[in-house]
Amino acid sequence: MDISKVVESIDDIIKNAKMIGIGSTRKVYHNENLVIKTFLHPIGYAQSKNEYEMYQSLEMQRLEKHIAPILFMNEKYVVQPFYEQLPLNNYCSYDLDLEMDPRMTEDLKAALDVIDKELDGFDFKDSGNYGLNEEGHLVLIDYGMTKTLYEEQWVPLAEAGTLPQIRFEKCQVCNIEKELRMYGENDTDLRCVACGKDH
């Protein structure tokens, strides 16, 4: 797909695309072989900017093969290739065993080590941060939340109830226990994303 053509009509594409994910700072849409992430908060933009810079650094070290690249980015959204999402476990993401998982490649292990030790990254075990490529190997698709960004910006806003946090609870609409987005401790709206709490 021609990225320039996607960018020209990106707002229309988003309207017709399927939403496949939402976090505290970004919302993710799937269209053909691409994902478009929109920013719900300036921290989401900072995450994507980090991913762009991290990818360039890993590319210079030839460790980018199993890292999702940034194909286009501006102040509103970022475009990346689509990778098949890992299945949820009881409607939730879960920790991967990165040492024993047969889908893990040596170059991805090396890239994660660089992201951890040189690029301030973290949260590598969460299955929600990975997709699968056509060969069935893990690809890191969400890697822009650094330790510094998390501690200095995300945590204070989450504690204040400004940014949503994920909590495992029963949805009051569909009645399924799953990960819910909660806006602070006093949030009583227990709807899941599928049932409408997607802001």
N, C-alpha and C positions, 0 to 999 in steps of 0.2 A: 504494500500500500504506500502511495506517495504521501509522505508526511506533510509536505507543503499544502496538498489538497485537503488533508485532514484539518490542518490548522485554519485554513480558510473557512471551513464550515463546522468548526468544532462545537459551537453552541448548539447547532441543530443536531449534530451527532450525539451530544450528551442527552438531549431531550428524548432521543429514541433508543439510547443505549441501556443495557441492563446494569443496575447497580449491583455490584458483587461484594462490596465491602465498605465498612465505615469504621473509622477510629475516632479518637478524640480531636484530631486536627485535620484529617483528610477523608474525602469520600471517593470511592473507586468505582469506575464504570468500565464495562467490557464492550468493545465494538470490534467485531471480526478478530484480527490478530493483534489488537492493541488494547491497552488499558489507558484510561484517562483519569488522573487523580486531580480532584478539585480541592482547593484549600478552604477549610472551615475556620481556620485561625492562622495568624501569622507564623505560629510555630510550625504549621504544616508546610509553609513555604520554606522555612529554615531547614526542615528535614529534607525536602527535595533538593535544595541547594547543597546540603551536605552530601547527599547521594551523588549528585553530579560531580562534585569535587573528589569524593572517594573513588568513584568509578575511574576518573582520569588518573588518579594515583595508582590504582590497581592495574590499569591498562599499561602504564609505564613499566610495571613490574611483570607484565604478562600473566596476571592472575585474574583477569576479568571474565574468563570464559563462562563461569557459572554465577555471574552477577548480572542482574537486570540493568541494562544501560538506560540512560536518559536520552530519548530521541528528540524531544523538544521540551522547552520549559519557558514560561513567562510568569508574571505576577499572579495569574489566575489559576493555572493548571500545568500539569506535567504529563507527557506522553511516554509510555514505555511499552515494550513488547508484552504480549499476553502469555502467561505460563499457567498451565492447569493448576488449580488450587489443590492443596492437600485436603483430604477428607477430614471433616470435623469428627471429634469423638464425643458423642452425646451432646451435640450442638455446640461444642467448645473446641478451641485450640488446645494444644497440649505440648509438653516438653518433648523434644526429640533427643534421642541418644546419638549425638553427633559422632561419637567414636565408632559405634557398632552399626549404624544405619547403612545398609548396603547401597543406598542411593547417593551417599556422600562421596565426592571425589577428592583426590589428594590436593588438587589445585584450589578447591573451595575451602578445604581445611586451612591451607596456607593463606588464602585471602582473609578468612575469618581471623586468623592470628594477626595479620597486619592491621585489619580494622580494629581489633581489640587493643593491640599494643602501640600502634603508631597513629591511629586515626580517631581515637577516643570513642569508638563504637561499643555497643553492648547489646544484650538481649538476643543472643544467637540461638537459643534453644526453642523458642516459641515457634510452633509449626505454622502459625499464621504469617510468619515472615518469609516463607518459602513457597515456591511453586515447583512444578516438574516440567522438564523439557521433553522433547520428542523421544529422547533416549531413556527417559525415566530417571534422570539424575536430578538431584536437588539444585534449585537455582534460588539465590537470595534475592528477594523482590522488594523487601522493606528493610532498609538499613540506615536510614538517615538520623535516627534519634541517638545523639551522642550522650555520653555521661554528663557532660557539661550542660547541654541543652535540657536534659531531663532534670537534673538537680537544681539548676538555677532558674529555669523558666516553667517547665511543665509541672513539677511537684507543687510549687507554691500556688499555681492557678487551680490545680486539681484539688488541693486541700481547701481552697476557698470556694469550691463548687462552681468555678467558672468553666473549667474543662471537665468533660465527662470522664468517668472511670468505668471500667468493666467489672461487673459483679455477677456471680452465678446465682440466679434466683428464678422463680417461676413467673412467666409472663402472665399478666392478669387478663389477657385477651385469648391467646391460644392455649394457655394452661400448660405449656411445655417449660421444663427447667432448662435454662440456657444462659448464655452470657448476655446481660442487659447493660445498656449504657445508663449510668447513673450520674446525675449532676449534683454532687454533694450528698452529704449524709441525710439531708432533709427532703430528698427527692422521693416522692411517693408514687410517681408515674412509672409503674412497673411493666410498661409495654416493651416488647422487643423491637428490633429494627424492622422485621418482616410485618409486624402489626402496626407500624406507624411511627415509632420513635426513632426517626432517622436524622434529626437535626444536629 
